Amino acid sequence: GEAAAEQGLAHPQIVGLGGGAGALIPELGRAVGWPWTIPHEAEVISSVGDALSLVRIEVERTLPRATAEAVAGLHREAEEAVIEAGAAPHSIQVESEAVPERGALRVTAFGSAALEAFDPHAGNGALPEDSARAALGPRARSVASNAFYSVFVDDTDGRRSFAVADRHGAIVVEGRGRVLTGTGAEVAAAIEQSVPTLVRHFGPVTVAPALRIVRGARVVDLTLISSPDAALQAALAECALAHDEPVVALLSRD
């Protein structure tokens, strides 16, 4: 009664769904004095919800000496695990994030468990554009996008800020620095020119810029690789896998 009054419902009706609806809904309807109904095949609604839900796997591993092979292997492990857990291979997204306080890399893979065809353009949250403007400001503009991610930038203050939003509108990467876009070969060439200019020197020690690659359904975080040469080779390897597909490289001094 209170819920109906709060929502302004003049003629509330109870709709029963799920396996227990047949036993619970008639009694509930009699108890509150409301009409009730149980739709045809209501008992399978929970199964439908399970089939349409996301399967998510998270793998975190300490990488005391992060290499391109170790990073790629961890991404592959997460991808294989989420497929094993029931995700449709064509729906999978893989995102990684460095955990510097533990010297670890956390890789999250998720995908739809739906049995029907998956629409990569469908979203169930905020629009990527809205999320980007909330993160960067009203002048945020898109510089690259694919079926899974959109990359936005704002450089009104003289320093380029960037944000990567997934198709559901969630911001998965945000920072300041250079944004390189193009085919795999084009971005690889631009990375080779840019990395040496962003290397930091601490006495005899050189530290690579923070590198992240957006390629297809993957956002690959290479920031744990501190060696400039190793970071460069890892980024070039990701670009090589893209062939002529669009790639975005994000370089910053995190």
C-alpha positions in Angstrom: 0.0 0.0 0.0 2.7 2.5 1.0 4.8 1.7 -2.1 1.8 2.2 -4.4 0.9 5.5 -2.8 4.5 6.8 -3.1 4.6 5.9 -6.8 1.1 7.4 -7.4 -0.4 4.1 -8.6 -4.1 4.3 -8.9 -4.8 0.7 -9.8 -1.8 -1.4 -8.8 -1.5 -5.0 -10.1 1.0 -7.7 -9.1 2.8 -9.5 -11.9 4.5 -12.7 -10.9 7.7 -14.0 -12.5 10.1 -16.8 -11.7 9.8 -20.4 -10.6 8.1 -19.6 -7.3 5.5 -17.2 -8.7 2.7 -19.8 -8.8 2.9 -20.5 -5.1 3.7 -17.0 -3.8 1.8 -14.5 -6.0 -1.8 -15.7 -5.4 -1.3 -15.6 -1.6 0.4 -12.1 -1.8 -2.5 -10.8 -4.0 -5.1 -12.0 -1.5 -3.1 -10.6 1.4 -2.8 -7.0 0.0 -6.1 -7.1 -1.9 -4.7 -6.4 -5.3 -5.3 -8.2 -8.6 -2.5 -10.4 -9.8 -1.4 -12.2 -13.0 1.3 -14.7 -13.9 2.4 -14.4 -17.6 2.9 -17.4 -19.8 6.2 -19.2 -19.2 7.0 -16.9 -16.3 8.9 -19.7 -14.7 11.8 -19.3 -17.2 12.4 -15.6 -16.7 15.3 -16.2 -14.3 17.0 -18.5 -16.9 16.6 -15.8 -19.5 18.2 -13.3 -17.2 21.1 -15.6 -16.6 21.6 -16.2 -20.3 21.7 -12.5 -21.0 24.0 -11.6 -18.1 27.7 -10.8 -18.3 30.3 -13.4 -17.5 33.3 -11.7 -15.8 36.7 -13.0 -14.9 39.5 -11.1 -13.1 43.1 -12.2 -13.0 45.8 -10.4 -11.0 49.4 -11.4 -11.0 52.6 -9.9 -9.6 55.0 -9.2 -12.4 58.4 -8.2 -10.8 59.9 -8.1 -14.2 57.1 -7.1 -16.6 57.7 -8.1 -20.2 55.6 -8.0 -23.3 55.3 -11.8 -23.2 54.1 -11.8 -19.6 51.6 -9.0 -20.2 50.2 -10.8 -23.4 50.1 -14.1 -21.6 48.0 -12.7 -18.7 45.6 -11.2 -21.2 45.3 -14.5 -23.0 44.8 -16.3 -19.7 41.9 -14.1 -18.7 40.3 -14.3 -22.2 40.5 -18.1 -22.2 39.1 -18.3 -18.6 36.1 -16.2 -19.4 35.3 -18.3 -22.5 35.6 -21.4 -20.3 33.2 -19.8 -17.9 30.6 -19.5 -20.6 31.1 -16.2 -22.4 30.5 -16.0 -26.1 33.9 -15.5 -27.7 32.7 -12.8 -30.1 31.4 -10.6 -27.2 34.5 -10.6 -25.1 36.2 -7.4 -23.9 39.6 -7.5 -22.1 40.8 -4.6 -20.0 44.0 -4.4 -17.9 45.1 -2.0 -15.2 48.5 -1.7 -13.5 48.5 -2.0 -9.7 51.9 -0.3 -9.0 51.8 -0.5 -5.2 51.9 -4.3 -5.6 53.9 -4.5 -8.8 51.0 -6.3 -10.3 48.8 -6.3 -13.4 45.0 -6.9 -13.1 43.3 -8.1 -16.2 39.5 -8.3 -16.5 37.8 -10.2 -19.2 34.0 -10.1 -19.6 31.4 -11.0 -22.2 27.8 -11.9 -22.8 26.6 -15.4 -22.0 23.6 -14.9 -24.4 22.9 -17.7 -26.8 21.4 -15.3 -29.4 23.4 -13.0 -31.6 25.2 -10.3 -29.7 25.0 -6.6 -30.8 28.3 -4.9 -30.1 26.7 -1.5 -30.5 24.1 -2.1 -27.8 24.5 -0.3 -24.5 22.7 -0.4 -21.2 24.1 2.6 -19.5 25.1 6.2 -20.2 26.2 7.2 -23.7 30.0 7.3 -24.1 29.7 10.9 -25.2 28.0 11.9 -21.9 30.5 10.0 -19.8 33.4 11.7 -21.6 32.0 15.1 -21.1 31.4 14.4 -17.4 35.1 13.3 -17.1 36.8 15.8 -19.4 34.4 18.8 -19.7 31.8 19.9 -22.2 34.3 20.3 -25.1 35.4 16.7 -25.1 35.4 15.3 -28.6 35.7 11.9 -30.1 38.9 11.1 -32.0 38.5 7.3 -32.5 36.0 4.6 -31.9 35.2 1.0 -32.6 32.5 -1.5 -31.7 33.7 -1.6 -28.1 35.5 1.6 -27.1 35.5 5.3 -27.9 38.4 7.6 -27.2 37.8 11.3 -26.4 40.1 14.2 -25.9 40.0 17.8 -24.6 42.9 20.2 -25.0 41.3 23.5 -24.2 43.8 24.1 -21.3 46.8 23.5 -23.5 47.4 20.0 -22.2 45.6 17.2 -23.9 43.4 15.2 -21.5 42.0 11.9 -22.7 39.3 9.4 -21.7 38.4 6.0 -23.0 34.7 5.0 -22.6 33.3 1.5 -23.3 30.1 0.9 -25.2 28.1 1.0 -21.9 29.4 4.5 -21.1 31.9 3.4 -18.4 35.2 5.3 -18.3 38.0 2.7 -18.3 41.1 4.9 -18.8 41.6 8.6 -18.1 44.7 10.8 -18.1 46.8 13.4 -19.8 49.3 13.0 -22.6 49.6 12.1 -26.3 46.9 10.3 -28.2 48.0 8.5 -31.4 45.4 7.1 -33.8 45.5 5.3 -37.1 46.0 1.8 -38.4 48.4 -0.5 -36.6 51.3 0.4 -38.9 50.6 4.1 -38.6 50.4 4.1 -34.9 53.5 1.9 -34.6 55.5 4.4 -36.6 54.2 7.3 -34.4 55.0 5.4 -31.2 58.6 4.8 -32.4 59.0 8.6 -32.8 57.1 9.6 -29.6 58.5 7.2 -27.0 62.1 8.5 -27.0 60.8 12.1 -26.4 58.9 11.0 -23.4 61.5 8.9 -21.7 62.4 10.2 -18.2 66.0 10.2 -16.9 66.9 9.7 -13.3 70.7 9.7 -13.3 71.7 6.6 -15.1 68.2 5.1 -15.0 65.7 5.6 -17.9 62.0 5.1 -17.4 59.5 4.6 -20.2 56.4 6.7 -20.5 53.1 5.1 -19.5 51.8 3.3 -22.5 48.3 2.0 -23.1 46.9 0.5 -26.4 43.3 0.3 -27.4 42.9 -2.4 -30.0 39.6 -4.0 -30.9 38.0 -5.3 -27.7 41.2 -4.9 -25.7 42.6 -2.1 -23.6 46.1 -3.1 -22.8 48.0 -1.4 -20.0 51.7 -1.6 -20.5 52.6 0.9 -17.7 54.4 -1.8 -15.5 57.1 -2.1 -18.2 59.6 0.5 -17.1 62.3 -0.2 -19.7 61.9 2.1 -22.7 63.0 -0.5 -25.1 60.8 -3.2 -23.7 57.8 -0.9 -23.5 58.3 0.1 -27.1 58.6 -3.5 -28.3 55.4 -4.4 -26.3 53.5 -1.6 -27.9 54.7 -2.4 -31.4 53.7 -6.0 -30.9 50.1 -4.9 -30.1 50.1 -2.7 -33.2 51.4 -5.6 -35.3 48.4 -7.7 -34.3 46.0 -5.1 -35.5 47.2 -5.1 -39.1 45.1 -2.5 -40.9 42.5 -2.2 -38.1 42.2 1.1 -36.1 44.5 1.4 -33.1 44.9 4.1 -30.4 48.0 4.6 -28.3 47.9 6.6 -25.1 51.2 7.9 -23.9 51.7 9.9 -20.7 54.1 10.5 -17.9 52.0 8.9 -15.1 
